[in-house]
Amino acid sequence: MNKKTSNIVLLISAIIPFGLQFSGIKSELGNGAIIYSIMWAIVNYLFMMTAVDFISKYKEILKLEDLDIRKRTYNLNIFVYIGFLIFVNIYFFQQMYMRDNKIIKLLANPLFLIGLFLLFLYNLQNGKFPIREDKDTVIYNIPLKSSFRDGRDKLGTVVGSYGKGLVIGNNHFPYEDMKSISKSKDNEIVIKGKEGSKNYIVNIGSLNSANQAIIEINKALNNGKIDEKKINLKKIKNF
């Protein structure tokens, strides 16, 4: 995300709590209101930055022609991010300004937060997004074992395709830019290529993601979209 967008998000994050703080509306917290306003702005910024970054990358994926991905996982991510953001703002507003308002109090009920959290946990099972490491060679990893917060691919994957390449999470890789596709000694699918001026390596070790990558590569191979010489396996099979 560029600095301009980041500054805009920071400004919007602060406008709501501090706008109310200096609007003259009496706060239920008295002198403690300024601390709550700072906390409110920080939480707003964190959730908003995450949502804006994810949505902007997803929009780029949606522009690709002949896109074939599991959109539900992406859409649920956005719903959860925005849901958390809305809840946080209602909760802080209720705590600071309208504790006795029945409608606001109902909307600030922690049960809504628990529901969002359960939906978030469910969606973590629908696909592992790759972890990117920016080095001399850019490395994208979907490891077999990773922390819970990185997601699982038990119920689905975020590996798909578009007309000219593979989609992996919020990243896309044209077939023509791929140099080789192989399987490592650890049974990871390893894709090597070049994006712009940098080389990249994609390591896919998670089983369902690797299987889906193989399906997409086989389809591309059968449709003549990828040079068979780039694949240094005699035959690609699912795990």
N, C-alpha and C positions, 0 to 999 in steps of 0.2 A: 504494500500500500504506500502511495507517495505521501510526502510530507504535507502537501496541501489538503488532501483528503483527511489525513490524521488530525490536522488542526481544526478542520470543519467539524469533525466528530467530537473533538474536545470541547469546542465552543457550544455545540448543541447539548452535550452532556451536562454542561454547567448552567446553561440558560434556565432549565426547568427548576432545579432546586434553589439557585440563587435569585432567579426572577421572583419566585414566591417569597423568598427570605426578605427581599428588599421592597416587596410590593405593598407592605403595610398590613398584610393579613396577620392577625395575631397567632403565634405559634403556641401549641400546648406545652412545648418544652422550655420556654423561656430562654435563658442564657445558653442552654445546651443546644439550641437550634442550629447554631453555626457549625458545630461539630457534625451533627446529623446531615447538614447540607453538604459538607465536604465529603462525607461517606457516600451520600446519595450520588454526587457527581462522579466519584471514583467508580462506583459500581455501574453506573450508567455508561461510563466510558469503556470499561472492560467488556460489557455485554454488547455495546454498540459496535465497538471495533471488531469483535469476533464476527458479528452478524454481517457487517458491511464488507469485511474481507471475504467471507465465505460467499456471500451473494454476488459480489463483483466477479469472482472467479467462476462461479456457476453460470453466470450470464454469458461469459466467454465460451463455456462448453456448449451452452444451448444454441449458440450461433453456428456451430459446426453442421455441415450438411450430412444428411443420412445418418443422423445420430441414433445410436441404439444403446441406451443405458437404462439402469433401474432408477428412474427418477424419484421413486417414493422415498428412498433413503435421503436424498438431497433435500426434498421438500419437507420431510419431517425434521431434519436438522434446522432448517430455516424457521419452521413453526415453533420449535422448542426455544431457539435463541430469542425470537421476538416475544414469545410467551413469557419467558423469564424477564425480559426487559419491561414488558407491560406490568407484570406482577410487582416487580421491584418499585416502579414508580407509584403504583397504587398503594403499596404497603407503606412507603415513606410518607406519602401524602396523608394517608390515614393516621399514621402515628404522630405526625407533626401538626396537622391542621384540622382534621375532621374525625376524631375518635368516636363520636356518638352518631355519626351518619350511618343509618342502617345499610344502605346500598353499598357505600364505600367499605364499610366494615365487612359485608358479605364477600365483596370482591377481593378483600385483603386476607381472606381466610387461608391459613396455612395448608388446608386440604388441596387448594388449587396448586400450590407449590409442590406438594407431594405428588400430585397427578402429573405435573410437568416432569418431575424428576424420574418417575417411573417410565414415562414415555421416552425420556432421554436414555435410560438404561436399556429399554427395549430396542431403541434405534441403534445402540452401540453394537447389537448383534447382527446388523444388516449390512456390514461392510467395513473393511479396514482401509482407512485413507493412508496413502504413503507418507512416510516421514522423509522430509527433504533435508539433505546436508549440502551446503554450498562450500565446495572446496575447489581445487583446480579442475577436478571433474565433479560435476553435480551428481549426487547419488540419491536415488529414491529407493526407500526400503519398505517392503511389506513383509516383515519377518514372520516366521512360524509362531514364535512366542514373543509377546510384547505386553506392555502394561495394559490394564483393563480400559483405561481412558482412551487408548488409541483405537479401540473398537475390536470387534470380532466379525468373522464372516460366516457365522453359523446359519443365518437365515437369508443371506444374499451377499452380493459383492458390489464394489464400485468399479469393477473392471468391465469395460464395454468397448464399443467401437464407433467410428464414424466413417464416412466414405473413403477417407484417405489415410486412416491410421487408428491407433489404439487410444482409448480413454482410460486413464487410471486415476480415480479420485477426481480432483479438479485440474488434472494435467492431461494434455493430449500429445501424442507422439506420432508424427507422420511416418508411414512405412518407408518412404523414400529417404528419410534421414537416419534410418536404422542401419547399423553396420553389421551386426550379428545378433542371432538369437540362439541361446544354448541352454544346457542344463548343468548346474554345478554339481560337485561331488556331494553336496548336501541336499540335492534334488530341488534347488531353487531354479526358477526360470530367470535367466539373466539376459537382459536386452541392453545392448550397447549401441550408442548412436551419437549424434551431434545436434545440439539446438543452438542456433546462432553461432557464436564464436567459441562455445564451450562444448566439450564432450560430456556425455551423461551415461550413467549406468542405472538400470532399473533392476532391482533384486526382488523377486516375488517368491517368498517361501511359504506363506499361508496357503493351505491346501486348496480351499475353494477358490481363492483369488487366482492361484496358479492354474487350476483346471479351467477357469473361465478364460484366462489369457490364452491357454492352448486352444480352446474352442475358437476364439477370435482369430488367432494366428492361422489355424487350419482353414477357416473360412476365407481369409485374405489370400492364402496360398492357392486354394481351389479357384478363386475368382481372378487370379493373376494380378493381385494388387501388391504382392511382395515377391521379390526375387528369391527363388528357391536356394540360390547360392549363399544367401545371408543366413540360412538356417543350417547349422553344422550338426544336425542330427538327421539320421537316415529317415526316421519317422517319429513324429511327435505324438505321444499318447498321453491320455489323461492319467493322473496319479491314481 
